[in-house]
């Protein structure tokens, strides 16, 4: 939590220091069979080809946008949207704010989102969205690792009502 509140350059310096202390190489590739492995481009394209999911943007470096200058925010947002478009082959209009709590994005962020053509963005605030919900500050119904199928069904029904 403390690291998230640091300016992004300070965060990166702190992470580099932690890696040095742990004698870990932050650029080392994660094994494909590791539970920490992320989808590669080919797997992501296959997932998109299923028609069951849509890919959204989330910044280039997971920086907390509200802590960045306007130009840094623009680079994070546009760079992420462009990367998603390159991967998916179609424009990206969806976004999820890193961390997503109040203060993690600001009025400048919202303006830059509109300018970039983002049509919907989600926060990390729990709740449902009514007809008049701000499309660039949507809430979510949280799904955690401890949620079983019955709990998911109940939560989904509650969100729909």
C-alpha positions in Angstrom: 0.0 0.0 0.0 2.9 2.4 0.8 4.6 1.8 -2.5 1.4 2.5 -4.5 1.3 6.0 -3.1 4.8 6.9 -4.3 5.4 8.9 -7.5 5.9 6.3 -10.2 9.7 7.0 -10.6 10.2 6.5 -6.9 8.1 3.4 -7.0 10.3 1.9 -9.7 13.4 2.8 -7.7 12.0 1.1 -4.6 11.2 -2.0 -6.6 14.7 -2.1 -8.1 16.1 -1.8 -4.6 13.9 -4.7 -3.3 15.0 -6.8 -6.3 18.7 -6.1 -5.5 18.2 -7.0 -1.9 16.5 -10.3 -2.9 19.1 -10.9 -5.5 16.3 -11.2 -8.1 16.3 -10.2 -11.7 13.1 -8.2 -12.4 13.5 -8.8 -16.2 13.7 -12.6 -15.8 11.0 -14.3 -17.8 8.4 -16.3 -15.9 8.1 -19.9 -16.9 5.1 -20.7 -19.0 3.8 -23.3 -16.5 4.1 -20.9 -13.6 0.9 -19.7 -11.9 2.3 -16.2 -12.2 2.6 -16.5 -16.0 0.5 -14.0 -18.1 -1.1 -14.7 -21.4 1.1 -14.4 -24.4 0.0 -12.6 -27.5 -1.0 -15.8 -29.3 -3.1 -17.0 -26.4 -4.7 -13.6 -26.0 -5.7 -13.5 -29.7 -7.3 -17.0 -29.4 -9.2 -15.8 -26.3 -10.4 -12.7 -28.2 -11.4 -14.9 -31.2 -13.8 -16.8 -29.0 -16.1 -13.8 -29.0 -16.7 -14.3 -25.3 -14.4 -11.6 -24.0 -13.3 -8.1 -24.9 -9.9 -6.7 -24.0 -9.6 -3.3 -22.2 -6.7 -1.1 -21.4 -5.0 -0.6 -18.0 -2.0 1.7 -18.6 1.4 0.8 -19.8 3.2 0.5 -16.5 0.3 0.2 -13.9 1.1 3.7 -12.7 -1.5 5.4 -10.5 -2.8 8.0 -12.9 -3.7 10.6 -10.2 -0.1 10.8 -9.2 1.2 11.6 -12.7 1.5 14.9 -14.7 -1.0 15.4 -17.5 1.6 14.4 -20.1 2.6 11.3 -18.2 -1.1 10.3 -17.9 -1.6 10.9 -21.6 1.3 8.6 -22.4 0.1 5.8 -20.1 -3.5 6.0 -21.4 -2.7 6.3 -25.1 0.1 3.8 -25.0 -2.1 1.2 -23.3 -5.0 1.8 -25.7 -2.6 1.5 -28.7 -1.1 -1.7 -27.4 -4.5 -3.3 -27.0 -5.5 -2.2 -30.5 -2.3 -3.7 -31.9 -3.0 -7.0 -30.1 -6.7 -7.2 -30.8 -6.8 -5.6 -34.3 -9.6 -3.2 -33.3 -9.9 0.1 -31.4 -10.0 -0.2 -27.6 -12.8 1.8 -25.9 -12.6 0.2 -22.4 -10.3 0.9 -19.5 -9.7 -0.1 -15.9 -8.0 2.3 -13.6 -4.9 0.9 -11.8 -5.9 0.5 -8.2 -9.2 2.3 -9.1 -9.9 4.0 -5.8 -10.9 7.7 -5.4 -7.7 9.8 -6.0 -6.1 7.1 -8.2 -7.5 9.1 -11.2 -8.6 12.7 -11.4 -10.5 15.2 -13.5 -7.5 15.4 -15.9 -7.6 11.6 -16.3 -11.3 11.7 -17.1 -10.7 14.4 -19.8 -7.9 12.5 -21.3 -10.1 9.4 -21.4 -12.8 11.2 -23.3 -10.2 12.7 -25.7 -8.7 9.2 -26.3 -12.2 7.9 -27.2 -12.7 5.7 -24.1 -16.4 4.9 -23.8 -16.3 3.1 -20.5 -13.9 2.8 -17.5 -14.2 0.9 -14.3 -13.1 1.8 -10.8 -12.5 -0.6 -8.0 -15.5 0.7 -6.1 -18.0 -2.0 -5.3 -21.6 -1.5 -6.4 -24.1 -1.5 -9.2 -24.5 1.1 -11.9 -27.8 2.8 -12.6 -28.9 4.3 -15.8 -27.2 7.6 -15.0 -23.9 6.2 -13.8 -20.9 8.0 -15.1 -19.5 5.8 -17.9 -15.9 6.7 -17.0 -16.4 5.9 -13.3 -18.3 2.6 -13.3 -18.5 0.5 -10.2 -18.0 -3.3 -10.1 -19.5 -6.3 -8.4 -16.3 -7.8 -6.9 -15.4 -11.5 -7.5 -12.7 -12.8 -5.2 -10.9 -16.1 -5.0 -13.0 -17.2 -2.0 -16.3 -16.8 -3.8 -18.0 -20.2 -4.6 -20.5 -20.7 -7.4 -23.5 -20.2 -5.1 -22.1 -16.9 -3.8 -21.4 -15.8 -7.3 -24.9 -16.6 -8.4 -26.3 -14.7 -5.4 -24.1 -11.7 -6.0 -25.0 -11.6 -9.7 -28.7 -11.7 -8.9 -28.2 -8.9 -6.4 -26.3 -6.8 -8.9 -29.0 -7.3 -11.6 -31.9 -6.3 -9.3 
